[in-house]
Amino acid sequence: MTQGFHQANLGISTSIKETALKGLSVFPNPVSSVLNMQNESGTPLKLTLYGNNGQLILSRPVQQGLQEIMLDQIAPGTYHLIIRNEEA
């Protein structure tokens, strides 16, 4: 929570588990307006982005290759990005 301060960037909370997919990169962190995802994992993935209050902000499939996800319409703050294997 911020009071009286403007946060210029979006913070994306990342947690890499031992079962993390090889060939997946998400950058930069923090994000100013565009989140880049490089998916060379070879598996269908799904991205979900949640606010700190648990509200679903964005949900979409992750294609192969480099993708730009425009986040300039989202208020500055901290968000939780979850990427899952769609086959699981």
N, C-alpha and C positions, 0 to 999 in steps of 0.2 A: 504494500500500500504506500502510495506517495501522497504527501500533502504539500501543495504549493510548489512542487517541482515538476518540470516536464521531462519525461524520459524520451530521449531522441531515438532510441533503438528498441527493437523487439528482442527480448531474450528468449531463446528456445532451449528448454531443458532437455538435455540428452543423457541417456543412460544406456551404455552398451553392455549387453549381457554376453555370457559365454556362447550363447546360441546366435550371436549376431551374424547377419548375412555377409558373406564375402562379396566384395565388388560394389558396395553401396557407400556413397559419400554424401554428406549433407553439409553445406557451407554457404555463407559465413555465419558465424555465431559470435556476437549478436548480429541480427539482421536489420538493415535500415529500410529496405523496401522489397528486395527480391531474394528469395531463398532458392539456392541452386541445389539440385539433386542429380547426382551421377549414378545411374543404376546399371551396373554391368553384372548383376547377380544371376540373371538367367531365369528368375522365377517371378511370377505375378505377385505384385505387392500392393498394399493399400495404405494410404496415408490418412491419419486423423490428427487434427490439431484442436486442442482444448485450451480454454482459458483457465486461469488459476481457480476460478469458482466451479470448474467442471463443465462449463457450457461448451458444447460442440461448436467450433468455429468453422471447420473445413473438413470435408471427407472426400477423397477421390482416389482413383487407381494411380499407381506409379508405373509409367511406361519405361521401356528400356532406353538407355542413352541419357543425355543431358536434358534436364527440364528446368525451366524457371517458373517459380511459383510466386506470383505477385501478392505481396502482403501489405502494400501501401495503403489499403483501405482499412486496415486493422489498427486499432488504437495501440500506442506504445505500451509495453508491459511485458510480463513474463508469461509464456505459453508452454504447453507440453505437447511435443510432437511424438506420435506413436506410429511406427511403420511395421506392418505385419505381413507375413506371407499369406496371400489370399487362399492358398490351397489348404492351410492348416485349419 
